[in-house]
């Protein structure tokens, strides 16, 4: 799988490495709090250790740790929402994302770069389906490819 070779370059920073490290779930680099392994529990190259909100997670790899902005969709804010409805839907999106990831059998990351907040930009495919489609189909997100975000409060009050 071609995307596996990107993980060390992207999250671990081993620019010359062709094969990613292949730790086991008992290896010391893995946090006590694991939501899901990437790509799966049998071959964990990285671990998702926190769902920050509906479109941001934290990942831990053998030699790195960092925030990941999930691409293809946008969810309401939970930290500085502009209205109660935005906060409530954002919290629901966070819970659903955590459940989707924790119940996944296979998670495929497609690395796209780094944003202005120094978060890795990644499209995730969960059990063969784009995560963006899952979140949008559940009514918790809108398609998003960068730029100005929608006004969630106006959308939710309409």
N, C-alpha and C positions, 0 to 999 in steps of 0.2 A: 504494500500500500504506500503510494507515493507520499501522502501527507505525513506519515510517521517520520520520515527523514527531516521534516521541517521542525519538529518539536525540539530537538537539541539545538538547532540554529536559533530558534525563536525564544524558547523559555530557558534553556540551559546555557546558551551562549557558546557552544563548542563549534565554532565556525568551520573547522576542518573535519569534523566528525561525520562519517557516512552512516554509521549505525547508532541509533539512540541507545542510551543505557537501558537495561532491562532489569529494574529492581523487582523484588517480590514484595507483597503486602507487609511483610514483617521487617523490611529494611528501615533503618533508623531515620531516614530523611522524611518519612511519611508522618504527617501530623496525627495526633490522636483523634481528631475530628475529621473524618473523611465522608463527604457526601457521595462522591462517585470517583471511580478511577478512569483515566483516559489512556488508552482506548477502552479497556475493560479490566475487570478484577484479575483475570488470568495473566495479562500482560500490562501491568500498570507502569506507563512511562511517566505519568504525572497524576496528581490527585486534585480534585476539586474539593477545597476545604471550607469554603464559605460562599453562600449566595448573599451578595451585598444588597441587591434589589432585583427587579425583574429582568434587567439586561446587563448586569455586571456581576462577575464572580471573582473569587480569588483562587489561584492555583498554586500548588507547590510541586516542584520537581526536584530531582536529586541535588541540584546545586543552585536552585533559584526559587523565588516566591514572588508573586505579583498579581496585580489586578488585571482582569480581562474584560474588555467591553465586547459584548456579544453583538454581532452585526446582523443586519437585515430587518431589524424591528426596533421599536421604541416603546417603552412602557411608562406609565405615570411615575412621577417622582415620589419618593418616600421620605427624603431628608429635608427638602425645602419645597413641599407642595404649596400650590397657590390657593387650594381650597380643600375642604374635608373630603369631597368626592374623589379628588385626585389621590389623596393620601390612602384612602380606603382601597381603591382599585390597585394602586401601587403595591400595597401590602398583600393583596390577593395575588397579584402577579408574582411577587417574591415567593410566596408559599407554593404556588403552582410550579414555578421554575425549580424550586428545591425538590418537589415531588417527582417531576419529570426526570431530573438528573439522577436522583437517588434510585429510581426504579429502572433506569436504562440498562440495557445489556451491553450496548456498544455506543461509544461516543467518538465521533470523528471530528477533530479540529481542522479547520482550513484557515491558516494564518494569513492575514492581510496587511499587517504593519503595526505601527504604534501611533497613538493619538497624542494630542497636545497635552494631555494629563499624564503621559507616560504609561498609559494602559495599553496592553497588547490588544489588537483588533482581530477577532476570530469569529468565523462563521462555524457554528456547530451543527453537525448532523447527528441526530439521536435515533438509534435503531432504524437507520435508513431514511429518516424524514428530517428535512431542515427544521431546526429549532424555531426559526422565525415563523414558519408556517404553523407550527404547533401553537405558539403563543398568540398569533393573529387569529387563528381559527377558534381559539377559546375566548376571543373577545377581550383579551387582556393587553393587546398591543396593536400598533399600526405599523405598516411598512415604513422603513426609514433607511436612507442611504447617506446620511450626513446632512449638514446644513441646519437651517432653522427648524426647531421642533414645533410640534403642534401645540396649541393652547388646550391642554387637557380639561381645564375647568369649563371652558366654553363648549367643548365637545360633550362633556358629561352632563352639563346642565341643559343642553338642547333637547 
